[in-house]
Amino acid sequence: MDIKWNIIPFIRNDVPFYKCVVMSRKPKMQDEGLKPHDGADRPVRADARRNLDTLLQTAVAVFATSGVDAPVREIAEKAGVGVGTVYRHFPQRADLIAAVFRREIDACADAAAMLAAEHEPGEALARWMQRYAAFVAIKRGLATALHSGNPAFDTLRAYFEQRLQPAVRTLLEAAVAAGNVRTDVGPDDILGAVASLCMHTQGPAHAQRMVALLFDGLRYGTSPSVKTPS
């Protein structure tokens, strides 16, 4: 970079002083040096990431007990941050709801690989279906907001399919190959069936039982015995 030093005289309180200015031949972009509003293009410090995750986790809990219209102050206080921090990350309530939904999608999708590493194929699928049922319960609590037509939610359906379909497909294919579940079931069947069951259950325990019965149906006609997690 070619640096030119310009000595520019200034007058302050009738006393002249000089300011050294660094100039470059490279033109500065209009928005160069400005922080991106959404933070997507800048690295996030580990502590800031933890604080953000705590904020979203707290929002999930508050939404579950007080609904999506819960005061932002309540979320901020329980997360141990200021209200301004919440609004800095999420200027609109819809931004916070969308971020909560994405976080839960990611957590559910990531659970597939962890379960596959810890359990044999059939049990990994059964456990993931229960994990997905817990996600559906959160989605159910956000349903009114998610179907409000707010543009902030427009990309969530595609994100849901992009993350969860491959996750369940991998588990399902492994379980089919191991002879743990029937061969005529697809990823969309699993996602749709669990969601339908959980939308009409009477609480978490009932949803868990219904999903366990669904998994028993997936085992129909197969020979290996797979323990269904309780």
C-alpha positions in Angstrom: 0.0 0.0 0.0 1.4 3.4 -1.0 1.1 5.6 2.1 1.2 9.4 1.8 1.6 11.6 4.9 -0.2 14.9 4.7 0.4 17.5 7.4 -2.8 19.5 7.7 -2.9 22.6 9.9 -5.8 23.1 12.2 -6.7 26.0 14.5 -8.0 25.2 18.0 -8.4 28.0 20.6 -6.2 30.2 18.4 -3.3 27.8 18.7 -2.2 26.1 15.5 -1.5 22.3 15.6 -1.0 19.7 13.0 -2.8 16.5 12.3 -1.1 13.6 10.5 -3.4 11.8 8.0 -2.7 8.4 6.5 -3.9 8.3 2.9 -3.9 5.3 0.5 -4.4 5.1 -3.2 -6.9 2.3 -2.6 -10.4 3.9 -2.5 -12.4 3.1 0.6 -15.7 1.4 0.1 -18.7 3.3 1.3 -19.5 0.7 4.0 -15.9 -0.3 4.7 -15.2 -0.5 8.4 -18.9 -0.6 9.4 -20.1 -3.5 11.3 -22.7 -5.6 9.5 -26.1 -5.2 11.0 -26.9 -8.9 11.2 -23.4 -10.0 12.3 -23.4 -12.8 9.7 -20.1 -11.8 8.1 -18.0 -11.2 11.2 -16.6 -13.7 13.7 -18.3 -14.0 17.0 -16.3 -14.3 20.1 -16.7 -17.4 22.1 -18.2 -15.6 25.1 -20.5 -13.6 22.9 -21.7 -16.8 21.2 -22.3 -18.4 24.6 -24.3 -15.3 25.7 -26.4 -15.5 22.5 -27.0 -19.2 23.0 -28.1 -18.6 26.6 -30.4 -15.8 25.4 -32.1 -18.1 22.8 -32.3 -21.0 25.3 -34.0 -18.7 27.8 -36.4 -17.4 25.1 -37.4 -21.0 24.4 -38.3 -21.6 28.1 -40.1 -18.2 28.4 -42.1 -18.8 25.3 -43.1 -22.3 26.6 -44.5 -20.9 29.8 -45.6 -17.4 28.9 -46.2 -17.6 25.1 -44.4 -15.8 22.3 -45.9 -12.4 23.4 -43.9 -12.6 26.7 -42.3 -9.3 27.6 -38.7 -8.9 26.2 -37.7 -7.7 29.7 -38.6 -11.1 31.2 -36.4 -12.9 28.7 -33.5 -10.5 29.2 -33.7 -10.7 33.0 -33.8 -14.5 33.0 -30.9 -14.6 30.5 -28.9 -12.2 32.6 -28.5 -9.6 29.9 -29.9 -6.1 29.4 -33.0 -5.4 27.3 -30.8 -3.4 24.9 -28.7 -6.6 24.2 -31.8 -8.4 23.1 -32.9 -5.6 20.8 -29.4 -5.3 19.4 -29.4 -8.9 18.3 -33.1 -9.1 17.4 -34.7 -5.7 16.6 -38.1 -7.2 16.1 -39.8 -9.9 18.1 -40.2 -11.9 14.9 -36.4 -12.0 14.6 -36.1 -13.6 18.0 -38.8 -16.1 17.3 -37.2 -17.1 14.0 -33.8 -17.4 15.7 -35.3 -19.6 18.4 -36.8 -21.8 15.7 -33.6 -22.1 13.7 -31.7 -23.0 16.9 -34.1 -25.8 17.7 -33.9 -27.1 14.2 -30.1 -27.2 14.3 -30.1 -28.9 17.7 -32.5 -31.6 16.5 -30.6 -32.2 13.3 -27.2 -32.3 15.1 -28.7 -34.9 17.5 -28.9 -37.4 14.7 -25.2 -37.8 14.3 -24.6 -38.0 18.0 -27.3 -40.7 18.5 -25.9 -42.7 15.5 -22.5 -42.7 17.1 -23.8 -43.9 20.5 -26.4 -46.5 19.6 -27.2 -49.2 17.1 -29.2 -48.1 14.1 -32.7 -49.0 15.2 -32.4 -47.5 18.7 -30.7 -44.4 17.3 -33.7 -43.8 15.0 -36.2 -44.5 17.9 -34.4 -42.0 20.1 -34.2 -39.4 17.4 -37.9 -39.7 16.8 -38.4 -38.9 20.5 -36.0 -35.9 20.1 -38.0 -34.7 17.1 -41.2 -35.0 19.1 -39.7 -32.6 21.7 -38.9 -30.2 18.8 -42.5 -30.4 17.6 -43.7 -29.4 21.0 -41.7 -26.2 20.7 -43.0 -25.7 17.1 -46.5 -26.1 18.4 -45.9 -23.3 20.9 -44.7 -21.0 18.2 -47.3 -22.1 15.6 -49.5 -18.9 15.8 -46.5 -16.7 15.2 -44.9 -18.9 12.6 -48.2 -18.8 10.5 -48.7 -15.1 10.9 -47.4 -14.2 7.5 -44.5 -12.2 8.8 -41.6 -12.1 6.2 -39.1 -13.0 8.9 -40.5 -16.6 8.8 -40.5 -17.0 5.0 -37.3 -19.1 4.9 -37.9 -21.3 7.9 -39.8 -24.1 6.0 -36.9 -24.5 3.5 -34.4 -24.5 6.4 -36.4 -27.1 8.2 -36.3 -29.4 5.2 -32.7 -28.7 4.4 -31.6 -29.7 7.9 -34.0 -32.3 9.1 -34.6 -34.4 6.0 -31.0 -35.5 5.6 -30.7 -36.2 9.3 -33.6 -38.6 9.5 -32.7 -40.1 6.1 -29.3 -41.1 7.3 -30.8 -42.7 10.4 -33.6 -44.4 8.5 -31.3 -45.9 5.9 -29.0 -47.3 8.5 -31.9 -48.8 10.4 -33.3 -50.3 7.2 -29.9 -51.8 6.3 -29.6 -53.3 9.7 -33.1 -54.9 9.4 -34.4 -52.9 12.3 -37.3 -51.2 10.5 -39.4 -51.9 7.4 -38.2 -50.8 4.0 -41.3 -49.0 2.7 -40.9 -45.8 4.8 -39.3 -42.6 3.8 -38.0 -39.5 5.7 -41.1 -37.5 5.0 -43.2 -40.3 6.4 -41.3 -40.1 9.7 -41.4 -36.4 10.0 -45.0 -36.1 9.0 -46.2 -39.0 11.2 -44.4 -37.8 14.4 -45.6 -34.2 13.9 -49.2 -35.3 13.3 -49.1 -37.5 16.5 -47.6 -34.8 18.6 -50.0 -32.1 17.5 -52.9 -34.0 19.1 -51.3 -35.4 22.3 -52.1 -34.4 25.8 -48.6 -33.5 27.0 -45.0 -34.7 26.7 -45.6 -38.1 28.3 -48.5 -38.9 26.0 -46.5 -37.7 23.0 -43.6 -40.0 24.0 -45.9 -43.0 24.3 -47.5 -42.3 20.9 -44.1 -42.0 19.2 -42.9 -45.2 20.8 -46.0 -47.0 19.4 -45.3 -45.4 16.0 -41.8 -46.9 16.1 -43.2 -50.3 17.0 -45.2 -50.0 13.7 -42.0 -49.3 11.8 -40.5 -52.6 13.2 -43.5 -54.6 11.9 -42.4 -57.5 9.7 -38.7 -57.3 10.7 -36.9 -60.0 12.7 -34.3 -58.2 14.9 -35.6 -57.1 18.3 -35.0 -53.4 19.0 -35.5 -51.9 22.4 -37.7 -48.8 22.3 -36.3 -46.0 24.6 -38.7 -45.0 27.4 
